[in-house]
Amino acid sequence: MAKKTANPTGYKSPPTSSKKTPVTTESKDLLRTIDSFLDKRLAWLIWVILGITFLFSLILFDSRVSLSGDDSFYIIRASEFIHSFKYPGFQGPLYPMVLSVFVAIFGISLVPLKVLSLVFVIGFMYIFFIAFRSRIPSTLLVITLLALSINSFILYYASQTYNEAFYLFMQIVLVLVFFRNFIDTELAVDTKQDIKRHLLLAVSLLALALTKNIGYSAVLAVTGYFLLRGQWKNLLYSILAFGIVMIAFQGVKYLLWNDGGLQFSTQSSSLLNKDYYNPQAGKEDLAGFVTRIIDNSNLYLSKHFVSIIALRKAGLAMTVSSMVSILIYLLSIGSLLITFKKNKYLFFSGLLTGAFLLISFVILQTKWDQSRLIIPAVPMLLLMIFSLFYYFSSIKKYKLLQLAVPLLALLILIQSLAVTAATVKENQQNSGRYGRLTPDWKNYLKASEWAALNLPKEAIVACRKPSISFVYGKGRNFYGIMQLPTYSTDVFVNNWMKDDSAYVLFNYADFNGKQLSTELYSMLKQNMTAMIFVGDTVLFADKIDHKTKTNFFNELESAGLNYISSANTLKSIINEGKVVKLYYPDSLLGQLQNAGVTHILTANLRRNTSRKDGMIINTVERYMAFIQEKYPLIFTKVSQVGDDNNEPATIVKIEYEKYGRSVKAPVLK
């Protein structure tokens, strides 16, 4: 049988006897008085808090998808899993698997899928209460839950199909499992119970890791707890149990999907790059990671965390503050030190949050800068800061600081309520399928719907935001052009040096400034292999057969065209240190053809959503432009949504047959 740990909370619950107890110095403490008051009312207070959470979640409920499109990808993966049994590996498979059940029942219907997130938020709040009740002072429990129940940043995810709500739920389930099995019963247990509790912990850890890759940080928190508490047997067993469960899962995944790779292998490699979207920039070095930690600490602590708890006004103009970041670090470390002695439950919670944040600060690209990325850490971090003031003020000479806990809580509650009220007002104005959307987005979404309703079933439409188009197109197949692929200039130069055929480079401006014969112009377009950007200069690369190159050069000179015919000349231009990018039109077209793309949705999505200044997200348009340089008649307009002067969205058909469907992308390395 398991032995109960002798008061691991460091907190004495008030006596339940009806007899009057003598008044002691301790019972006169402000916080102890509040604890005693709340202890007797927790049974109904939790339902009030859940009611507040539910009410504000409904008021803030947003039936639209977010314009980032990331939340829609979870719906796509859920649909692919339930309809094609495709393993949803990227970003964690567990949430899409759970979501797929509701996709099977309701289809691609946003409201039912979003309600599921509301259920997870309510579940998180309730299990948070169950996990910490009687294990931490009631003052800390109630003020933390109240602060969360009216926090618009947290409640935003109660109506989104991001996996934040699900992660919060799975994280608090892990916490409850750990509390009940490893702190409540911290001493001797029999072998059978020991194996059972370690396997249960391992399954909980794996479930969290399968929700988000950052969930693996919880493994560090668990092993760190056992290490710091000197529980060597638990440390060994937990590692072995997690290893066994992980191997079993990998085996099942291999049998069902022929996929034996680790979940985070591909993404982790990209996260170690200097630039996530540009692998050619190389891997981050030690100095770069140190800089990342510093910059991300400033972004996510002094900017996002402080604004989430309403102590700063959120907005685009928000700046970072190293002093605020340092202060939060000091408060967090102080909380870990004091809870190590005072309350093991809070100490583990601090380790869990600390591991999450530190690993996040190492792997996150600073350009991402989104509050969403630390939402799972906010509840525990807020609890830890409250805990520091609570336990520090219990020291006799610092007793005056007891006022800090209710005052800080009151400040956060009032400020959070003000922020939430403003968000509610804004949300009411944004109601409806296209509520308050700017014309660029309205036209894009309507064009997605038009494509789903009017194009043949076998048509595949390429676009910039395929996940959003998928949702508004009711599950229609959209292909994403998320970035413009570039290729290695070194490979191009080396191939030129050893190839029997010759490349000829033209300056783009010079090429378009000459009066060329139809035959020469057609030949130049037909032979175009690549476009090379060197700083502000654009070069065409034509590949000419060795046997005919002399005659070709003569024609160029007759036409007055300047050209570069030496690979060494290009190499010297590249070595000048300017930014160089190389694109192959045939490769770009080949990607679309190999994916079966028949149409393209091109739009005028603003870079700055609040300003119509002509600056748009032009990834798709640039992709098309490079193809059109070689194949000028390949695109035919099929439909347009919106006036020409009001940020229209256009659907074009790719006329492969005009140039023969034998166009193939070259094999490039």
ZAMARGU-4260 file (C-alpha; in steps of 0.2 Angstrom, whole numbers, plus 5000, padded with zeros to 4 digits):
<rodrens>
0) 5000/5000/5000 | 5005/5018/4997 | 5010/5030/5011 | 5004/5047/5010 | 5017/5061/5011
5) 5017/5071/5026 | 5009/5088/5022 | 5018/5091/5005 | 5009/5107/5003 | 5016/5116/5017
10) 4998/5123/5019 | 4987/5120/5034 | 4969/5118/5031 | 4957/5126/5044 | 4950/5115/5057
15) 4934/5107/5052 | 4928/5105/5070 | 4914/5116/5076 | 4923/5119/5092 | 4930/5136/5094
20) 4949/5136/5092 | 4961/5148/5101 | 4966/5163/5091 | 4984/5161/5086 | 4996/5174/5078
25) 4995/5163/5062 | 4976/5163/5061 | 4976/5182/5062 | 4986/5183/5045 | 4977/5191/5031
30) 4980/5177/5019 | 4976/5163/5031 | 4959/5172/5035 | 4955/5173/5016 | 4960/5154/5014
35) 4949/5150/5028 | 4934/5159/5021 | 4937/5152/5003 | 4940/5134/5010 | 4922/5133/5016
40) 4915/5140/4999 | 4925/5131/4986 | 4911/5118/4982 | 4900/5131/4975 | 4914/5144/4970
45) 4920/5132/4956 | 4903/5132/4948 | 4902/5151/4948 | 4920/5151/4940 | 4915/5138/4927
50) 4899/5148/4924 | 4909/5164/4921 | 4921/5155/4910 | 4907/5148/4899 | 4897/5165/4898
55) 4913/5175/4892 | 4917/5161/4880 | 4900/5162/4872 | 4901/5181/4871 | 4918/5180/4864
60) 4914/5165/4852 | 4920/5168/4835 | 4913/5157/4821 | 4926/5162/4808 | 4943/5154/4805
65) 4958/5165/4809 | 4966/5173/4794 | 4983/5166/4798 | 4976/5149/4792 | 4986/5139/4804
70) 4970/5133/4814 | 4962/5127/4797 | 4977/5115/4794 | 4971/5105/4809 | 4954/5103/4801
75) 4963/5098/4785 | 4973/5085/4794 | 4958/5078/4803 | 4948/5077/4787 | 4963/5067/4779
80) 4964/5056/4794 | 4946/5051/4794 | 4944/5050/4775 | 4960/5044/4769 | 4968/5037/4785
85) 4983/5048/4782 | 4994/5050/4798 | 4993/5069/4804 | 5012/5070/4808 | 5016/5088/4807
90) 5013/5099/4823 | 5007/5084/4833 | 4994/5070/4828 | 4983/5068/4843 | 4972/5084/4841
95) 4968/5080/4823 | 4964/5062/4827 | 4952/5068/4841 | 4945/5082/4829 | 4942/5069/4815
100) 4928/5061/4825 | 4918/5077/4824 | 4923/5080/4806 | 4916/5063/4802 | 4900/5068/4811
105) 4897/5086/4806 | 4908/5088/4791 | 4918/5104/4788 | 4907/5114/4799 | 4916/5127/4809
110) 4904/5129/4824 | 4903/5111/4830 | 4922/5110/4828 | 4925/5126/4838 | 4913/5120/4852
115) 4925/5106/4855 | 4938/5118/4860 | 4926/5127/4872 | 4923/5110/4880 | 4942/5108/4882
120) 4943/5125/4890 | 4929/5121/4902 | 4937/5104/4905 | 4954/5112/4909 | 4947/5124/4921
125) 4938/5110/4931 | 4953/5099/4931 | 4964/5113/4936 | 4952/5115/4951 | 4952/5096/4955
130) 4971/5095/4953 | 4975/5110/4965 | 4961/5109/4977 | 4968/5105/4995 | 4985/5104/4988
135) 4988/5123/4987 | 4981/5137/4997 | 4963/5141/4992 | 4968/5160/4989 | 4980/5155/4976
140) 4968/5143/4968 | 4953/5155/4967 | 4962/5171/4961 | 4971/5161/4947 | 4955/5153/4941
145) 4946/5169/4942 | 4960/5178/4932 | 4959/5164/4919 | 4940/5164/4918 | 4939/5182/4911
150) 4955/5182/4901 | 4950/5186/4883 | 4967/5179/4877 | 4964/5162/4885 | 4946/5162/4880
155) 4950/5166/4862 | 4955/5148/4860 | 4938/5142/4866 | 4932/5146/4849 | 4946/5142/4838
160) 4952/5125/4830 | 4970/5128/4836 | 4977/5115/4847 | 4980/5127/4862 | 4964/5122/4871
165) 4967/5104/4869 | 4985/5106/4875 | 4979/5115/4890 | 4967/5101/4894 | 4980/5087/4891
170) 4993/5097/4901 | 4982/5098/4916 | 4977/5080/4915 | 4996/5076/4916 | 4998/5087/4931
175) 4983/5078/4940 | 4991/5061/4936 | 5008/5067/4943 | 5000/5074/4959 | 4990/5059/4963
180) 5003/5046/4959 | 5020/5054/4964 | 5017/5068/4977 | 5001/5062/4986 | 5009/5045/4987
185) 5028/5050/4987 | 5035/5036/4998 | 5034/5017/4997 | 5023/5008/4985 | 5022/4990/4980
190) 5029/4984/4963 | 5013/4981/4954 | 5007/4999/4959 | 5024/5006/4955 | 5023/4999/4937
195) 5005/5004/4935 | 5008/5023/4940 | 5024/5024/4929 | 5015/5018/4914 | 5001/5029/4917
200) 5013/5044/4918 | 5022/5038/4902 | 5005/5038/4893 | 5001/5055/4899 | 5018/5062/4894
205) 5016/5054/4877 | 4999/5061/4874 | 5005/5078/4878 | 5020/5076/4867 | 5008/5070/4853
210) 4998/5086/4855 | 5012/5098/4852 | 5031/5094/4849 | 5034/5106/4864 | 5025/5093/4875
215) 5042/5084/4876 | 5047/5098/4888 | 5036/5089/4901 | 5048/5074/4900 | 5062/5086/4906
220) 5051/5093/4920 | 5046/5076/4926 | 5064/5069/4926 | 5070/5086/4933 | 5058/5084/4948
225) 5064/5067/4952 | 5082/5072/4950 | 5080/5087/4962 | 5070/5078/4975 | 5083/5064/4975
230) 5070/5051/4969 | 5082/5040/4959 | 5071/5025/4958 | 5057/5035/4951 | 5069/5044/4939
235) 5075/5027/4932 | 5057/5020/4931 | 5050/5035/4923 | 5064/5035/4909 | 5061/5016/4906
240) 5042/5018/4906 | 5042/5032/4894 | 5055/5023/4882 | 5044/5008/4882 | 5028/5017/4878
245) 5037/5027/4865 | 5044/5012/4857 | 5026/5004/4857 | 5019/5019/4849 | 5032/5020/4836
250) 5029/5001/4832 | 5010/5004/4830 | 5014/5019/4819 | 5025/5009/4808 | 5013/4995/4806
255) 4998/5006/4802 | 5007/5020/4792 | 5024/5013/4787 | 5031/5028/4796 | 5045/5024/4809
260) 5052/5042/4810 | 5051/5052/4826 | 5037/5065/4826 | 5048/5080/4828 | 5063/5075/4817
265) 5058/5085/4802 | 5052/5100/4811 | 5066/5100/4824 | 5079/5101/4809 | 5070/5116/4802
270) 5069/5124/4819 | 5088/5123/4821 | 5091/5134/4805 | 5095/5152/4806 | 5080/5155/4795
275) 5066/5142/4796 | 5060/5146/4779 | 5078/5147/4771 | 5088/5132/4775 | 5102/5139/4763
280) 5106/5151/4777 | 5113/5137/4787 | 5111/5131/4805 | 5111/5142/4820 | 5127/5143/4831
285) 5129/5144/4849 | 5130/5163/4849 | 5114/5163/4839 | 5105/5152/4851 | 5110/5163/4865
290) 5103/5178/4856 | 5087/5169/4852 | 5085/5165/4871 | 5087/5184/4875 | 5076/5190/4861
295) 5062/5178/4864 | 5063/5181/4883 | 5060/5199/4879 | 5046/5196/4867 | 5036/5183/4876
300) 5039/5189/4894 | 5040/5208/4894 | 5028/5209/4879 | 5016/5195/4877 | 5014/5188/4895
305) 5012/5205/4903 | 4999/5210/4890 | 4990/5193/4892 | 4988/5196/4911 | 4982/5214/4906
310) 4997/5223/4914 | 5001/5231/4897 | 4990/5236/4883 | 4992/5225/4868 | 4995/5232/4851
315) 5007/5233/4836 | 5016/5248/4844 | 5021/5237/4860 | 5040/5237/4863 | 5050/5225/4873
320) 5059/5228/4890 | 5074/5219/4896 | 5071/5225/4914 | 5053/5217/4914 | 5060/5201/4907
325) 5073/5200/4920 | 5060/5204/4934 | 5049/5190/4928 | 5064/5178/4928 | 5069/5183/4946
330) 5051/5181/4951 | 5050/5164/4943 | 5066/5158/4950 | 5062/5165/4967 | 5045/5155/4966
335) 5054/5139/4962 | 5066/5141/4976 | 5053/5144/4989 | 5040/5131/4983 | 5054/5118/4983
340) 5053/5119/5002 | 5035/5125/5004 | 5024/5116/4991 | 5029/5101/4980 | 5014/5103/4969
345) 5018/5121/4965 | 5037/5116/4963 | 5032/5103/4950 | 5021/5116/4941 | 5035/5128/4940
350) 5047/5115/4933 | 5033/5111/4920 | 5031/5129/4915 | 5050/5133/4915 | 5054/5119/4904
355) 5041/5124/4892 | 5046/5142/4891 | 5065/5139/4890 | 5064/5126/4876 | 5052/5138/4867
360) 5064/5152/4869 | 5078/5141/4861 | 5068/5134/4846 | 5056/5148/4841 | 5061/5160/4827
365) 5060/5178/4834 | 5051/5184/4818 | 5036/5173/4823 | 5032/5184/4839 | 5015/5177/4843
370) 5006/5177/4860 | 4998/5160/4855 | 5015/5151/4857 | 5016/5154/4876 | 4997/5152/4880
375) 5000/5135/4888 | 5012/5142/4900 | 5002/5157/4906 | 4991/5149/4919 | 5005/5140/4928
380) 5017/5155/4927 | 5003/5167/4934 | 5000/5154/4948 | 5019/5154/4952 | 5020/5173/4953
385) 5006/5173/4965 | 5014/5159/4975 | 5030/5168/4977 | 5021/5183/4985 | 5010/5171/4996
390) 5024/5161/5003 | 5037/5175/5005 | 5024/5186/5014 | 5022/5171/5026 | 5039/5175/5033
395) 5036/5185/5049 | 5047/5200/5045 | 5039/5202/5027 | 5021/5200/5033 | 5016/5217/5027
400) 5018/5210/5009 | 5003/5199/5012 | 4993/5214/5005 | 5002/5212/4988 | 4993/5195/4984
405) 4975/5202/4984 | 4980/5219/4977 | 4990/5211/4963 | 4975/5199/4960 | 4963/5213/4960
410) 4973/5224/4948 | 4974/5209/4936 | 4956/5205/4937 | 4950/5223/4934 | 4962/5226/4920
415) 4958/5209/4912 | 4939/5213/4913 | 4942/5230/4905 | 4952/5221/4890 | 4939/5208/4889
420) 4925/5220/4888 | 4933/5229/4874 | 4936/5213/4865 | 4918/5208/4867 | 4912/5225/4859
425) 4924/5222/4845 | 4919/5204/4843 | 4900/5209/4842 | 4905/5221/4827 | 4914/5207/4818
430) 4899/5194/4818 | 4894/5185/4803 | 4903/5175/4790 | 4912/5189/4783 | 4910/5201/4797
435) 4921/5216/4797 | 4933/5208/4784 | 4942/5220/4772 | 4938/5218/4754 | 4954/5208/4750
440) 4949/5194/4762 | 4930/5195/4757 | 4935/5193/4739 | 4948/5179/4743 | 4935/5169/4753
445) 4921/5171/4740 | 4933/5166/4726 | 4937/5150/4736 | 4918/5146/4738 | 4915/5150/4720
450) 4929/5137/4715 | 4921/5124/4726 | 4904/5127/4718 | 4908/5129/4700 | 4924/5120/4695
455) 4924/5102/4691 | 4926/5090/4705 | 4943/5084/4699 | 4950/5102/4698 | 4964/5107/4710
460) 4966/5125/4714 | 4983/5132/4720 | 4982/5147/4732 | 4991/5156/4746 | 4980/5151/4760
465) 4975/5133/4756 | 4969/5129/4773 | 4957/5143/4774 | 4951/5140/4756 | 4948/5121/4761
470) 4937/5127/4775 | 4927/5139/4765 | 4927/5128/4751 | 4919/5114/4761 | 4933/5102/4760
475) 4938/5106/4742 | 4955/5101/4736 | 4967/5117/4737 | 4986/5116/4734 | 4996/5128/4744
480) 5009/5140/4736 | 5017/5145/4753 | 5034/5151/4747 | 5044/5153/4731 | 5057/5140/4730
485) 5075/5145/4726 | 5089/5134/4719 | 5108/5134/4722 | 5118/5146/4711 | 5134/5135/4715
490) 5126/5120/4707 | 5121/5131/4692 | 5138/5138/4689 | 5146/5121/4691 | 5135/5113/4679
495) 5138/5127/4667 | 5157/5124/4668 | 5156/5106/4664 | 5142/5105/4652 | 5144/5103/4634
500) 5131/5116/4631 | 5133/5134/4634 | 5122/5146/4645 | 5119/5164/4639 | 5114/5177/4652
505) 5104/5193/4647 | 5100/5208/4658 | 5081/5208/4659 | 5081/5227/4656 | 5092/5226/4640
510) 5081/5211/4634 | 5065/5220/4635 | 5072/5236/4627 | 5076/5229/4610 | 5066/5227/4595
515) 5068/5208/4592 | 5062/5198/4577 | 5048/5186/4581 | 5059/5171/4578 | 5073/5177/4590
520) 5061/5182/4603 | 5052/5165/4602 | 5069/5156/4603 | 5075/5165/4618 | 5058/5162/4627
525) 5059/5143/4622 | 5077/5141/4628 | 5075/5151/4644 | 5081/5140/4659 | 5082/5151/4674
530) 5080/5168/4680 | 5094/5175/4692 | 5092/5190/4703 | 5108/5198/4708 | 5104/5212/4720
535) 5093/5223/4709 | 5099/5216/4693 | 5088/5202/4684 | 5097/5190/4672 | 5089/5178/4660
540) 5098/5161/4657 | 5096/5153/4640 | 5104/5136/4637 | 5110/5134/4619 | 5116/5118/4611
545) 5135/5118/4608 | 5133/5114/4589 | 5122/5130/4586 | 5129/5142/4598 | 5141/5151/4586
550) 5126/5155/4574 | 5116/5160/4590 | 5129/5172/4596 | 5130/5180/4579 | 5111/5183/4579
555) 5112/5191/4596 | 5126/5203/4591 | 5115/5207/4575 | 5101/5211/4586 | 5112/5222/4598
560) 5109/5212/4613 | 5122/5212/4627 | 5125/5195/4635 | 5137/5185/4646 | 5143/5169/4640
565) 5156/5164/4653 | 5152/5155/4669 | 5167/5163/4677 | 5159/5180/4674 | 5143/5175/4683
570) 5154/5168/4697 | 5163/5185/4699 | 5146/5194/4699 | 5139/5182/4713 | 5155/5185/4723
575) 5152/5203/4724 | 5142/5199/4740 | 5125/5204/4734 | 5109/5194/4738 | 5107/5181/4724
580) 5092/5171/4720 | 5089/5158/4706 | 5072/5152/4699 | 5068/5139/4686 | 5052/5142/4677
585) 5050/5124/4672 | 5053/5118/4689 | 5039/5130/4696 | 5027/5124/4683 | 5032/5106/4685
590) 5028/5107/4704 | 5010/5112/4699 | 5009/5099/4686 | 5015/5085/4696 | 5003/5090/4710
595) 4988/5090/4697 | 4985/5108/4699 | 4973/5114/4686 | 4969/5132/4692 | 4976/5146/4702
600) 4968/5158/4714 | 4977/5174/4714 | 4972/5188/4726 | 4977/5205/4733 | 4979/5200/4751
605) 4986/5215/4761 | 5003/5214/4770 | 4996/5226/4783 | 4978/5221/4785 | 4973/5238/4792
610) 4980/5248/4777 | 4976/5248/4759 | 4993/5254/4752 | 4996/5242/4737 | 5008/5231/4747
615) 5001/5213/4745 | 5007/5196/4750 | 5012/5192/4732 | 5020/5174/4734 | 5007/5167/4721
620) 5008/5181/4709 | 5027/5181/4709 | 5026/5162/4706 | 5015/5164/4691 | 5026/5178/4684
625) 5041/5167/4683 | 5031/5154/4674 | 5023/5167/4663 | 5040/5174/4657 | 5043/5158/4648
630) 5025/5153/4644 | 5016/5170/4642 | 4999/5162/4636 | 4998/5148/4649 | 4985/5157/4661
635) 4967/5161/4656 | 4956/5170/4667 | 4940/5160/4672 | 4932/5171/4686 | 4935/5187/4696
640) 4927/5191/4712 | 4927/5210/4716 | 4930/5225/4706 | 4947/5229/4698 | 4949/5244/4710
645) 4943/5235/4725 | 4956/5221/4729 | 4949/5207/4718 | 4952/5189/4718 | 4954/5180/4702
650) 4954/5162/4697 | 4964/5157/4681 | 4965/5140/4672 | 4983/5133/4668 | 4983/5129/4649
655) 4996/5116/4649 | 4990/5110/4632 | 4995/5126/4624 | 5014/5121/4627 | 5011/5102/4628
660) 5009/5093/4644 | 5027/5086/4642 | 5034/5101/4651 | 5044/5093/4665 | 5054/5101/4679
665) 5073/5097/4678 | 5081/5086/4691 | 5090/5099/4702 | 5101/5097/4717
</rodrens>
